[in-house]
């Protein structure tokens, strides 16, 4: 897949330093020039690591894609955070996932019915607040509710004859992708038997929704990141 143009533009420090300086001046951070110089290479390395994870995921079996995409999106979000918080990460607490889910699933587990819980500290709540000014009013949210909000999943729900309108709050798309990828990565790590059977037997809706979602991640997440960063550049 072609790299979004703005992510290519930010691959060199001669572009990244003035970009970061502009971001810091816009938010009235003191020592904007100093922070831009200090963070430029870290910002670039984050973008490059994210891209490496995504490129590897696209060419690897579905069985391990969630882990690679999840950590790729981690790096994308951390680079984005450097544009609004030059001191990120200030404490170890913000490096945690910020989400949790049951490590051992119930019998007759179904992915769409599963949920994740939002924690008070960690990357999810920190990025949600600082990048999107979003704080969920719910303690937990289901996979079905999140997937219905992702535009690329709409046609799949329509094929099943289901209403795609969710009943809950609207999440920033990147944070919805993050939360679903987190839960999928936990399945890969802790529910190997279920994960393997889901792919081999293909006897439930879960496989179709997961496979389609991972395809959407590969196609839409990097452009969403580029769009967010470009908004910082042009606003």
matplotlib code that plots the C-alpha trace (Angstrom):
import matplotlib.pyplot as plt

x = [0.0, 1.3, 2.4, 0.3, 2.1, 2.2, 3.8, 6.5, 7.0, 7.7, 10.4, 13.3, 14.2, 14.4, 10.6, 9.8, 11.5, 9.6, 6.4, 6.8, 7.9, 4.7, 2.6, 4.2, 3.9, 0.2, -0.4, 1.9, 4.5, 7.6, 10.9, 9.1, 12.3, 14.2, 11.4, 11.1, 14.8, 14.8, 11.7, 12.2, 14.1, 11.9, 8.8, 10.2, 11.3, 7.8, 6.3, 8.9, 8.3, 4.5, 5.0, 7.3, 4.7, 2.0, 4.0, 4.9, 1.3, 0.1, 2.4, 1.9, -0.8, -4.0, -3.2, -0.6, -1.9, -3.7, -0.5, 1.4, -1.3, -2.0, 1.6, 1.9, -1.0, 0.6, 3.6, 1.5, -0.5, 2.7, 4.2, 0.9, 1.1, 4.5, 2.9, 0.7, 2.8, 6.5, 7.3, 5.4, 5.7, 6.0, 5.2, 5.1, 1.4, 0.7, 2.5, 0.0, -2.7, -5.4, -7.9, -8.6, -10.6, -11.1, -8.0, -10.0, -13.1, -16.4, -17.6, -19.3, -17.5, -18.5, -16.2, -19.0, -20.5, -17.3, -16.4, -13.4, -13.2, -11.7, -9.0, -8.3, -4.6, -2.7, -2.4, -6.1, -7.5, -4.4, -4.5, -8.3, -8.1, -5.0, -5.6, -9.4, -10.6, -12.7, -13.5, -15.9, -18.8, -19.0, -17.0, -17.1, -18.1, -18.8, -17.0, -20.3, -20.9, -17.4, -17.4, -20.7, -19.1, -16.3, -17.3, -15.6, -17.7, -21.0, -21.5, -20.8, -23.6, -25.9, -25.3, -26.5, -29.6, -28.7, -29.0, -25.6, -26.5, -25.0, -26.9, -23.9, -21.6, -19.5, -15.8, -12.9, -12.2, -8.6, -9.6, -12.2, -9.6, -7.3, -9.8, -10.8, -7.2, -6.4, -9.0, -8.0, -4.3, -5.4, -7.2, -4.0, -2.0, -4.3, -6.9, -4.8, -7.3, -10.3, -8.3, -7.1, -10.5, -12.1, -9.8, -9.9, -13.6, -15.1, -18.4, -19.4, -19.7, -16.7, -14.2, -15.9, -16.0, -12.4, -10.9, -12.8, -11.8, -8.1, -8.2, -9.8, -7.0, -4.3, -6.1, -7.5, -5.4, -2.3, -4.4, -6.3, -3.0, -1.7, -5.0, -4.8, -1.1, -1.9, -4.6, -2.0, 0.2, -2.5, -4.7]
y = [0.0, 3.5, 5.5, 8.7, 11.7, 13.6, 10.7, 10.6, 14.4, 13.9, 11.3, 13.8, 16.1, 19.2, 18.9, 17.4, 20.1, 23.1, 21.0, 20.2, 23.8, 25.0, 22.5, 23.6, 27.3, 26.8, 25.4, 28.0, 25.6, 27.3, 26.5, 25.3, 25.4, 23.3, 20.7, 20.4, 19.8, 17.2, 15.3, 15.3, 12.0, 10.3, 11.4, 10.0, 6.7, 6.3, 6.7, 4.4, 1.7, 2.0, 1.6, -1.4, -3.1, -2.4, -3.5, -6.7, -7.3, -7.0, -9.8, -12.1, -14.7, -13.4, -15.4, -12.8, -9.7, -8.3, -8.1, -6.4, -3.9, -3.2, -2.3, -0.4, 1.8, 2.2, 3.8, 6.0, 7.3, 8.0, 10.0, 12.0, 12.6, 14.2, 17.0, 18.0, 16.9, 17.5, 15.7, 12.5, 10.1, 11.9, 8.8, 5.1, 5.1, 6.5, 3.6, 1.0, -0.2, 1.8, -1.0, -4.4, -7.5, -11.0, -13.0, -16.3, -16.1, -17.8, -21.0, -20.5, -17.2, -14.8, -12.0, -9.5, -10.0, -9.4, -6.1, -4.1, -2.0, 1.5, 2.1, 5.5, 5.5, 4.3, 5.0, 4.7, 7.4, 9.6, 9.6, 9.9, 13.1, 14.8, 13.9, 14.0, 15.7, 12.5, 10.8, 7.9, 8.1, 4.3, 1.9, -0.7, -1.1, -4.1, -5.1, -5.0, -1.4, -0.3, -2.1, -0.5, 2.9, 2.0, 3.1, 0.3, -2.3, -0.8, -3.0, -6.1, -5.3, -4.4, -7.8, -9.4, -7.2, -5.3, -1.7, -0.1, 2.7, 2.1, 3.0, 4.3, 7.3, 8.0, 7.4, 8.9, 6.3, 5.8, 5.0, 2.6, 0.8, 0.8, -0.8, -3.5, -4.3, -4.5, -7.1, -9.1, -9.0, -10.4, -13.3, -14.1, -14.1, -15.8, -17.7, -19.7, -22.6, -20.4, -18.3, -21.3, -22.9, -19.7, -19.6, -23.3, -24.1, -20.7, -21.8, -18.4, -14.7, -13.9, -14.9, -12.7, -9.6, -10.1, -10.7, -7.7, -5.5, -6.4, -5.6, -2.2, -1.5, -2.0, 0.3, 3.1, 3.6, 5.1, 7.7, 8.6, 9.2, 11.3, 13.3, 14.0, 15.1, 17.3, 19.0, 19.9, 21.3, 23.4, 24.6]
z = [0.0, -0.8, 2.2, 2.7, 1.3, 4.6, 6.4, 3.7, 4.2, 7.9, 7.4, 7.7, 10.6, 8.3, 7.9, 11.3, 13.5, 12.1, 12.1, 15.8, 16.6, 15.0, 17.0, 20.2, 19.5, 18.6, 22.1, 23.7, 25.1, 26.4, 24.6, 21.5, 19.4, 22.1, 22.3, 18.6, 18.2, 21.1, 19.8, 16.1, 15.8, 18.4, 16.4, 13.2, 14.7, 16.0, 12.6, 11.0, 13.6, 13.1, 9.3, 9.8, 11.9, 9.4, 6.4, 8.2, 9.2, 5.6, 4.4, 7.4, 8.2, 9.8, 12.9, 14.0, 12.3, 15.4, 17.4, 14.7, 13.8, 17.5, 18.3, 15.0, 16.0, 19.5, 17.8, 15.5, 18.6, 20.5, 17.7, 17.5, 21.3, 20.9, 18.8, 21.7, 24.7, 24.2, 27.6, 26.7, 28.5, 31.8, 33.9, 33.5, 34.1, 30.6, 29.0, 30.0, 27.6, 29.3, 28.5, 30.0, 29.1, 30.4, 29.7, 29.9, 27.9, 28.8, 27.2, 23.8, 23.5, 20.7, 19.7, 18.7, 22.2, 24.1, 25.6, 26.8, 30.0, 30.0, 32.6, 34.3, 33.2, 30.1, 26.4, 25.5, 27.9, 27.5, 23.7, 23.7, 25.8, 24.4, 20.7, 20.4, 23.6, 24.1, 27.4, 27.3, 29.7, 29.8, 31.8, 29.1, 25.5, 23.2, 20.1, 18.2, 19.2, 18.2, 14.8, 13.9, 14.2, 11.7, 8.2, 6.4, 8.4, 7.2, 4.1, 6.1, 8.6, 5.7, 4.0, 7.2, 7.1, 10.3, 11.3, 11.3, 13.7, 17.1, 20.2, 22.2, 22.1, 19.1, 19.4, 17.4, 14.6, 15.6, 19.2, 18.0, 15.9, 18.9, 21.2, 18.8, 18.0, 21.7, 22.3, 19.2, 20.4, 23.7, 21.9, 20.0, 23.2, 25.7, 23.7, 21.2, 20.9, 20.2, 17.8, 15.9, 15.7, 14.6, 11.6, 10.7, 11.2, 10.0, 11.5, 13.0, 12.1, 14.1, 11.4, 8.7, 10.9, 12.2, 8.8, 7.2, 10.1, 9.8, 6.1, 7.0, 9.6, 6.9, 4.5, 6.6, 9.8, 8.2, 6.2, 9.4, 11.2, 8.3, 8.2, 12.0, 11.7, 8.6, 10.6, 13.2, 10.4, 8.6, 11.5]

ax = plt.figure().add_subplot(projection="3d")
ax.plot(x, y, z, "-o")
ax.set_aspect("equal")
plt.show()
